[in-house]
């Protein structure tokens, strides 16, 4: 199991649970607001409905009920990803809320009744008919402005303004709650007919809850549902911050009214207890922050120790190709101090190095995938270059690439050892080939009775010796061939070649070998086809011969080998397919490696050195092509290679 996946599963489950709870709370708030505001509005408009409601329900005015329904409309229409008609409807609802609350405020300031106050219904028994209270109007004004900011503004000011207004809304709701809790009528009414009724207060609490839930998507209130230590502390501290003052003051008021405590003594006691509780709360929060900071520092220290202990060079790049961090191994391999690397442009330090990568630093294009490079060179501080292998991995934040991490290693010693090995094999092969040629020639003369008759028992042994000398010669020739190809620093000198002509020549040269095994070679080129490529004819003939000899060798008796060629865009693909036993899936991953053979007993039966496909791969790659294998065990194998078309000639 992938450890990263398993570690994120609890977090993912908690996220799903958290948003499920928020969705349930949001639905409950909407339903309760509809159940309160809708009957009140219908009761004002339809006397038959109003007669069914309790009398105190009409303390919520018609305009107040309408404003709550408009707020619900804005809440449903205004979503971050909505545009067009829905966003326009949300803005309209917010503007209507501002119109209703603004008219009520003007009425309170001027002492006049405007037509909008009595547009829906007129309360003839009230001293200020149809008008919402001053506190209610102020609250709706703040909420309407917050809705307008969310519905119409963009950028950072949208969140800042909406958050500020939402905080003001919450503070005003708490003040009204405090007024009701301690019977301070000045905080929720101006007269017996202009009060913030309990129904209105409940709806404001529900509406405030909806607003805060929506604001948790972005901005200041996202802290309430975040995963960081700050979010955890806030969620634990908020209940105490809201309930503690009410509990203390409420207890003191009750003690004074019951005659248990003098007023001055109660005030002093409230102040002392409040200070102590706040001090304890602050200390607890500070302790939790300190513990979390220590854990983060310890984790960072541990990660840094791991990074410093790694033997490979590691450094990070931003999108401009500048170094953001490095480990000691990277500094040692590059020849720079850590402070010299930090902020430096990597392309300027290790030319040509990762110049191709650093040049893409102006954007994230091409950096969102893992890249492994095995044939790159970095430059040391003194200008000397050395071979490296590196892996570039993207750094992502919220799904966007913000930089890359490069892990590299100096492979000079390994390359040196490989070259020494290749040169040793080449030298030994040259030294072996001369005496082996003499031995094979002498054995050939004896086996062919050119030097006289040989007794039958000796003839059999000499035939074995001659066959093995032939295999040994083939092995030496293959070793010399692959070393010659690998030690060639530059690509081949390429010339225009027709693929069809090449395949015709290869089929003709392998026909005798196919007849020996009773195998038919099927090659039917398209009439008039002439697919041009650039290559070395002798080497490409070697590729075709290797693929055809393997296909013929492993084909069943009276079987056939199919050759196909097809132009794919700016490349041509040639495939050779047989109906033999196929290749095991686990062996296909290393089939092109040197001396790679699936079954030693099969090799002794069929012959071969295990170098043919490795040589073929080297030749194809020197031509700028690719070699592939596709096989299903028991159903044969298909080897194909692709070469770029001759750019100077239009394909037929």
C-alpha positions in Angstrom: 0.0 0.0 0.0 1.2 3.5 -0.8 2.0 5.1 2.6 1.1 8.6 1.4 -2.4 7.4 0.4 -3.0 5.6 3.7 -1.8 8.7 5.7 -4.2 11.0 3.9 -7.3 8.7 4.4 -8.2 9.9 7.9 -7.8 13.5 6.8 -10.0 12.9 3.8 -12.7 11.2 5.9 -12.6 14.1 8.4 -13.0 16.5 5.6 -16.1 14.6 4.2 -17.6 14.4 7.7 -16.9 18.1 8.4 -18.6 19.3 5.2 -21.5 16.9 5.8 -22.1 18.5 9.2 -21.9 22.0 7.6 -24.4 21.0 4.9 -26.8 19.7 7.5 -26.6 22.9 9.6 -27.0 25.0 6.5 -30.2 23.1 5.5 -31.6 23.3 9.0 -31.1 27.1 9.1 -32.7 27.7 5.8 -35.7 25.6 6.7 -36.2 27.3 10.1 -36.0 30.7 8.5 -38.6 29.8 6.0 -40.8 28.4 8.7 -40.7 31.7 10.6 -40.5 34.4 7.9 -43.0 33.0 5.4 -46.0 32.6 7.8 -45.4 36.1 9.2 -45.3 37.7 5.7 -48.5 35.8 4.7 -50.2 36.8 7.9 -49.6 40.5 7.1 -50.8 40.1 3.5 -53.7 37.7 4.1 -55.9 38.4 7.2 -57.3 34.8 7.0 -53.7 33.5 7.6 -52.9 36.1 10.2 -55.9 35.1 12.3 -54.3 31.6 12.7 -51.0 33.0 14.1 -50.3 34.0 17.7 -50.5 37.8 18.3 -46.9 38.3 19.2 -45.8 36.9 15.8 -46.7 40.3 14.3 -43.9 42.0 16.3 -41.9 40.9 13.2 -43.0 43.5 10.6 -43.9 42.6 7.0 -40.8 44.4 5.6 -38.6 42.5 8.1 -40.0 39.1 7.0 -39.6 40.1 3.3 -36.0 41.1 4.0 -35.2 37.7 5.5 -36.7 36.0 2.4 -34.6 38.2 0.1 -31.5 37.3 2.1 -32.3 33.6 1.6 -32.7 34.4 -2.1 -29.3 35.9 -2.2 -27.8 33.0 -0.3 -29.2 30.5 -2.8 -28.2 32.5 -5.9 -24.8 33.8 -4.9 -22.2 31.0 -5.3 -18.4 31.5 -6.2 -18.6 29.7 -9.5 -22.0 31.0 -10.6 -22.2 33.8 -13.3 -24.8 35.5 -15.4 -28.4 35.4 -14.4 -27.9 33.7 -11.0 -25.3 36.2 -9.9 -27.5 39.1 -11.2 -30.4 37.7 -9.2 -28.2 37.6 -6.1 -27.2 41.2 -6.5 -30.8 42.2 -7.0 -31.8 40.5 -3.7 -29.0 42.3 -1.9 -30.0 45.7 -3.3 -33.6 45.2 -2.3 -32.5 44.4 1.3 -30.5 47.6 1.3 -33.5 49.5 0.0 -35.8 48.2 2.7 -33.3 48.8 5.5 -32.2 52.2 4.2 -35.9 53.4 4.0 -36.5 52.3 7.6 -33.3 54.1 8.8 -34.4 57.3 7.0 -37.8 57.0 8.6 -36.3 56.7 12.1 -33.9 59.6 11.5 -36.7 61.9 10.1 -39.6 60.7 12.2 -41.7 60.2 9.0 -43.4 57.2 7.5 -42.3 56.5 3.9 -44.5 54.7 1.4 -42.1 51.7 1.4 -42.7 51.2 5.1 -46.4 50.5 4.5 -46.1 49.1 1.0 -46.9 45.6 2.0 -48.9 46.1 5.2 -49.8 48.9 7.6 -50.0 48.3 11.3 -52.7 50.9 12.4 -52.1 50.2 16.1 -48.5 51.1 15.9 -46.9 54.5 16.4 -44.6 53.8 13.5 -46.7 51.6 11.2 -45.0 48.8 9.3 -41.5 49.8 10.0 -38.7 47.5 11.2 -36.8 48.5 14.4 -33.6 50.6 14.3 -31.4 47.7 15.4 -33.1 45.4 12.7 -32.6 48.1 10.0 -28.9 48.5 10.9 -28.4 44.8 10.9 -30.0 44.4 7.5 -27.9 47.3 6.2 -24.7 45.6 7.2 -25.9 42.2 5.9 -27.0 43.8 2.6 -23.6 45.5 2.1 -21.9 42.1 2.8 -24.1 40.4 0.2 -23.3 43.2 -2.3 -19.6 42.8 -1.7 -19.8 39.0 -2.2 -22.1 39.2 -5.3 -20.3 42.0 -7.2 -16.7 42.5 -6.1 -13.6 40.6 -7.1 -10.1 40.1 -5.8 -8.8 40.6 -2.3 -11.1 43.5 -1.4 -14.1 41.2 -1.8 -13.0 39.0 1.0 -11.7 41.8 3.2 -14.9 43.9 3.0 -17.2 40.8 3.3 -15.3 39.5 6.3 -15.4 42.9 8.0 -19.1 43.3 7.5 -19.7 39.7 8.7 -17.8 40.4 11.9 -19.9 43.6 12.5 -23.0 41.6 11.9 -22.0 39.0 14.4 -21.2 41.7 17.0 -24.6 43.3 16.5 -26.4 40.0 16.9 -24.5 39.3 20.2 -25.5 42.8 21.5 -29.2 42.1 20.8 -28.9 38.7 22.5 -27.2 40.4 25.5 -30.1 42.9 25.6 -32.6 40.2 25.8 -30.6 38.1 28.2 -30.2 41.0 30.8 -33.5 42.8 30.0 -31.7 45.8 28.6 -34.5 47.0 26.4 -32.5 49.9 25.0 -30.4 47.3 23.1 -33.4 45.8 21.2 -36.2 48.3 21.1 -37.2 52.0 20.8 -40.8 51.6 21.8 -43.4 48.9 22.4 -44.1 48.7 18.6 -40.5 49.1 17.3 -38.7 46.2 18.9 -36.3 43.5 17.6 -38.7 40.7 18.3 -37.6 37.2 19.5 -38.7 35.8 16.1 -36.5 38.4 14.4 -33.6 37.6 16.7 -33.8 33.9 16.0 -33.9 34.6 12.2 -30.8 36.8 12.6 -29.0 34.1 14.4 -29.9 31.6 11.7 -28.9 34.1 9.0 -25.7 34.9 10.7 -24.9 31.2 10.9 -25.5 30.9 7.1 -23.3 33.9 6.3 -20.4 32.6 8.4 -20.7 29.1 6.9 -20.5 30.6 3.4 -17.5 32.8 4.4 -15.6 29.7 5.5 -15.0 29.0 1.8 -12.4 31.8 1.7 -11.2 34.7 3.7 -10.9 35.2 7.4 -13.6 32.7 8.4 -11.9 29.8 6.6 -9.9 29.6 9.9 -13.0 28.0 11.5 -12.7 24.8 9.4 -9.0 24.7 8.6 -6.7 21.9 9.6 -3.9 24.0 11.1 -3.2 24.6 14.8 -4.7 28.0 14.6 -8.0 26.6 13.4 -8.0 23.9 16.2 -7.4 26.6 18.8 -10.1 28.8 17.5 -12.7 26.0 17.4 -11.9 25.1 21.0 -11.8 28.7 22.3 -14.9 30.1 20.6 -17.5 28.3 22.9 -15.7 29.6 26.0 -15.4 33.1 24.6 -19.1 33.3 23.8 -20.5 31.5 26.9 -18.2 32.6 29.7 -19.2 36.3 29.9 -22.9 35.5 29.8 -22.5 32.9 32.5 -20.5 35.2 34.8 -22.6 38.3 34.3 -25.9 36.3 34.4 -24.8 34.7 37.7 -23.9 38.0 39.2 -27.2 39.6 38.2 -29.1 36.8 39.7 -27.1 37.0 42.9 -27.7 40.7 43.2 -31.4 40.4 42.5 -31.7 37.6 45.1 -29.9 39.7 47.7 -27.0 37.3 48.0 -24.3 39.8 47.0 -24.0 43.6 47.3 -23.7 45.3 43.9 -20.1 46.6 44.4 -19.0 43.2 45.7 -20.6 41.4 42.7 -18.9 43.8 40.2 -15.5 43.2 41.8 -16.1 39.5 41.9 -17.1 39.5 38.2 -14.0 41.5 37.2 -11.7 39.2 39.2 -13.2 35.9 37.9 -13.3 37.2 34.3 -9.7 38.3 34.5 -8.6 34.9 36.0 -10.6 32.9 33.4 -9.3 35.0 30.5 -5.7 34.6 31.9 -6.1 30.9 32.1 -7.6 30.7 28.6 -4.7 32.8 27.2 -2.2 30.7 29.0 -3.8 27.5 27.7 -3.8 28.9 24.1 -0.2 30.0 24.5 0.8 26.6 25.8 -0.9 24.8 22.9 0.7 27.1 20.4 4.1 26.6 22.0 3.7 22.8 22.0 2.7 22.9 18.3 5.6 25.1 17.4 8.0 22.8 19.1 6.6 19.8 17.3 6.9 21.7 14.0 10.5 22.7 14.8 11.3 19.1 15.7 9.8 17.8 12.5 11.7 20.4 10.5 14.9 19.6 12.3 14.4 15.9 11.6 13.6 16.5 7.9 16.7 18.7 7.6 18.9 15.9 9.1 17.5 13.4 6.6 18.1 15.9 3.8 21.6 16.6 4.9 22.4 12.9 5.3 21.4 12.0 1.7 24.5 11.3 -0.4 22.9 12.6 -3.6 22.8 16.3 -4.4 19.4 17.8 -3.8 18.3 21.4 -4.6 15.0 23.1 -5.2 14.0 25.6 -7.9 11.2 28.1 -8.2 9.4 28.8 -11.4 12.1 31.3 -12.4 14.8 28.6 -12.2 16.4 30.0 -9.0 17.6 27.9 -6.1 15.3 27.9 -3.0 17.2 25.3 -1.0 20.1 22.8 -1.2 21.7 20.1 0.8 25.4 19.7 1.6 25.9 17.0 -1.0 24.7 19.4 -3.7 27.0 22.2 -2.5 30.0 19.8 -2.5 29.2 18.4 -6.0 28.6 21.8 -7.5 31.5 23.5 -5.7 29.5 26.3 -4.1 28.5 27.3 -0.6 24.8 27.1 0.4 24.5 30.9 0.7 26.0 31.2 -2.8 23.5 28.8 -4.3 20.4 30.3 -2.5 18.6 32.6 -5.0 21.1 31.9 -7.8 19.9 31.1 -11.3 20.8 27.4 -11.8 21.2 27.8 -15.6 24.0 30.4 -15.0 25.8 28.1 -12.6 25.9 24.7 -14.2 25.9 25.5 -18.0 24.7 23.5 -19.9 23.5 21.4 -16.9 19.8 21.8 -16.5 19.7 24.8 -18.8 16.9 23.1 -20.7 14.9 22.8 -17.5 15.8 26.2 -16.1 14.8 27.9 -19.3 11.3 26.7 -18.6 11.3 28.5 -15.3 9.2 31.4 -16.5 6.2 29.2 -16.2 4.9 25.8 -15.1 4.7 24.4 -18.6 6.6 21.1 -18.9 7.4 21.1 -15.1 4.3 19.2 -14.0 5.7 15.7 -14.7 8.6 13.7 -13.2 11.6 13.9 -15.6 14.6 11.4 -15.4 17.7 12.2 -17.3 20.7 9.8 -17.5 23.0 11.5 -20.0 23.4 15.1 -18.8 26.5 17.1 -17.8 26.9 19.7 -15.1 29.7 22.2 -14.9 31.9 22.5 -11.8 32.8 25.9 -10.4 36.1 26.0 -12.3 34.3 25.3 -15.6 35.1 21.6 -15.9 32.1 19.4 -16.7 31.2 16.0 -15.4 28.4 13.5 -16.2 25.4 13.3 -14.0 22.1 11.6 -13.7 19.2 13.6 -12.2 15.5 13.4 -11.5 13.3 16.4 -11.6 10.1 16.3 -9.5 7.4 19.0 -9.4 6.4 20.7 -6.2 2.7 21.3 -6.2 0.5 23.5 -3.9 -3.3 23.3 -4.3 -2.8 21.5 -7.6 -0.5 24.2 -9.1 3.2 23.7 -9.7 5.2 26.2 -7.6 8.7 24.8 -8.2 10.7 21.7 -8.7 13.1 19.5 -6.7 16.2 18.1 -8.5 18.1 15.0 -7.2 21.4 14.4 -9.0 24.5 12.3 -8.7 28.0 12.5 -10.2 28.4 9.3 -12.3 32.0 10.1 -13.5 33.5 7.1 -11.7 30.8 4.8 -12.9 31.1 6.0 -16.5 34.9 5.7 -16.2 34.6 2.1 -15.0 32.1 1.3 -17.7 34.4 2.7 -20.4 37.4 0.8 -18.9 35.3 -2.4 -19.0 34.2 -1.8 -22.6 37.8 -1.1 -23.6 39.0 -4.2 -21.8 36.4 -6.3 -23.6 37.3 -4.8 -26.9 41.0 -5.4 -26.4 40.5 -9.0 -25.2 38.1 -9.6 -28.0 40.6 -8.4 -30.6 43.4 -10.5 -29.0 41.1 -13.6 -29.0 39.8 -13.2 -32.5 43.2 -13.7 -34.3 44.1 -17.1 -32.7 40.4 -18.2 -32.8 40.3 -17.6 -36.5 43.4 -19.8 -37.0 41.8 -22.5 -34.7 38.5 -22.4 -36.6 40.2 -22.6 -39.9 42.3 -25.6 -38.9 39.3 -27.3 -37.5 37.4 -26.6 -40.7 40.1 -28.2 -42.8 40.1 -31.3 -40.6 36.3 -31.6 -40.4 36.1 -31.2 -44.2 38.6 -34.1 -44.7 41.0 -31.7 -46.5 43.9 -33.3 -44.6 42.8 -36.9 -45.0 40.2 -39.2 -43.6 39.4 -38.9 -39.9 38.0 -41.8 -37.8 34.3 -41.5 -37.0 34.7 -41.0 -33.2 37.3 -38.2 -33.8 35.1 -36.7 -36.5 32.2 -36.2 -34.0 34.4 -34.6 -31.4 36.0 -32.3 -34.1 32.6 -31.3 -35.3 31.6 -30.2 -31.7 34.9 -28.3 -31.4 34.3 -26.6 -34.8 30.7 -25.6 -33.9 31.8 -24.2 -30.5 34.6 -22.2 -32.1 32.0 -20.8 -34.5 29.8 -19.7 -31.6 32.8 -18.2 -29.8 33.7 -16.3 -32.9 30.1 -15.0 -33.2 30.2 -13.9 -29.5 33.5 -12.0 -30.0 32.2 -10.3 -33.1 29.1 -9.2 -31.3 31.1 -7.9 -28.4 33.3 -5.9 -30.7 30.3 -4.6 -32.6 28.4 -3.4 -29.5 31.5 -1.8 -28.0 32.2 -0.1 -31.3 28.7 1.4 -31.4 28.7 2.4 -27.7 32.2 4.0 -27.9 31.1 6.1 -30.8 30.5 9.5 -29.3 28.6 11.0 -32.2 25.7 9.6 -34.2 26.1 7.8 -37.5 26.7 9.6 -40.8 23.2 9.2 -42.2 22.2 9.0 -45.8 18.8 8.8 -47.6 17.4 5.2 -47.7 14.1 3.7 -48.8 12.5 1.5 -46.1 10.9 -0.7 -48.8 14.2 -1.3 -50.5 15.8 -2.0 -47.2 13.2 -4.6 -46.2 13.3 -6.3 -49.7 17.1 -6.7 -49.3 16.7 -8.1 -45.8 14.1 -10.6 -46.8 16.2 -11.8 -49.7 19.3 -12.2 -47.5 17.3 -14.2 -44.9 15.4 -16.4 -47.2 17.8 -19.3 -47.1 17.8 -19.2 -43.3 14.0 -19.2 -43.3 13.9 -22.2 -45.7 16.2 -24.1 -43.3 13.5 -23.7 -40.6 10.6 -24.2 -43.0 9.3 -20.7 -42.2 7.6 -18.3 -44.7 8.4 -14.6 -44.7 5.4 -12.5 -45.5 6.1 -9.0 -46.8 3.7 -7.2 -49.0 4.6 -3.6 -49.5 2.1 -1.1 -50.8 2.4 -0.6 -54.5 4.5 2.4 -55.4 5.4 3.0 -51.8 8.6 4.8 -51.1 9.1 5.7 -47.5 12.3 7.8 -47.1 14.5 7.8 -44.0 18.0 8.8 -43.1 20.3 6.0 -42.0 23.3 3.8 -42.4 22.2 1.1 -44.8 24.5 -1.6 -43.4 23.5 -0.9 -39.8 19.7 -0.9 -40.6 20.2 -4.1 -42.5 21.8 -5.5 -39.3 18.6 -4.4 -37.4 16.3 -6.2 -39.9 18.5 -9.3 -39.9 18.6 -9.6 -36.1 14.8 -9.2 -35.9 14.1 -11.6 -38.7 16.6 -14.2 -37.5 15.0 -14.2 -34.0 11.5 -14.4 -35.5 12.4 -17.2 -37.8 14.3 -19.1 -35.1 11.4 -19.1 -32.6 8.6 -19.6 -35.2 6.9 -23.1 -35.3 7.5 -25.3 -38.3 5.6 -24.3 -41.4 4.9 -21.0 -39.6 5.2 -17.5 -41.0 6.9 -14.2 -40.1 4.9 -11.1 -40.9 6.7 -7.8 -41.8 4.7 -4.6 -41.8 5.6 -0.9 -42.3 3.4 2.1 -41.6 3.9 5.9 -41.7 2.8 7.6 -38.4 3.0 11.3 -38.7 6.7 12.2 -39.1 7.9 8.7 -38.3 7.8 5.3 -39.9 7.2 2.1 -37.9 8.5 -1.3 -39.1 7.3 -4.4 -37.2 8.3 -8.1 -37.3 5.8 -10.5 -35.9 6.1 -14.3 -35.3 3.7 -17.0 -33.9 6.2 -18.5 -31.6 6.0 -19.2 -27.8 6.2 -15.5 -27.0 8.1 -13.8 -24.2 7.3 -13.9 -20.4 6.0 -10.6 -19.1 8.7 -10.4 -16.4 11.4 -10.9 -19.0 10.1 -8.2 -21.4 11.4 -5.5 -19.0 15.1 -6.5 -19.5 15.0 -8.1 -23.0 17.2 -5.4 -24.5 19.9 -5.7 -21.9 23.3 -7.2 -22.7 23.5 -11.0 -22.4 19.8 -11.1 -21.5 18.3 -14.5 -22.3 15.0 -15.8 -21.1 16.0 -19.5 -20.7 19.5 -20.9 -20.9 18.3 -24.3 -22.1 16.4 -22.6 -24.9 19.5 -20.6 -25.7 21.6 -23.8 -26.1 18.9 -25.3 -28.3 18.4 -22.2 -30.5 21.9 -20.7 -30.2 22.7 -17.0 -29.7 24.8 -14.8 -27.5 22.2 -12.6 -25.9 23.7 -9.5 -27.5 21.6 -9.3 -30.7 18.8 -7.2 -29.3 21.1 -5.0 -27.3 23.1 -4.2 -30.5 19.8 -3.6 -32.4 18.6 -1.2 -29.7 21.9 0.8 -29.8 21.7 1.0 -33.6 18.1 2.2 -33.7 18.7 4.8 -31.0 21.8 6.1 -32.9 19.4 6.7 -35.7 17.1 8.8 -33.4 14.6 6.0 -33.2 13.0 3.6 -30.7 12.8 -0.1 -30.4 9.8 -1.8 -28.7 8.6 -5.3 -27.8 5.0 -6.5 -27.5 4.4 -10.1 -26.7 1.7 -12.3 -25.1 3.1 -15.6 -23.8 1.9 -18.4 -26.0 0.8 -16.1 -28.8 4.0 -15.0 -30.4 6.0 -11.7 -30.2 6.1 -8.5 -32.2 9.3 -6.4 -32.3 9.0 -2.9 -33.9 11.2 0.0 -34.4 10.4 3.6 -35.4 12.6 6.0 -37.3 12.1 9.6 -38.2 11.3 10.3 -41.8 13.7 12.1 -44.1 12.7 15.8 -43.5 14.0 16.8 -46.9 11.5 14.5 -48.7 7.7 14.4 -48.4 6.4 10.9 -47.5 4.5 9.1 -50.2 
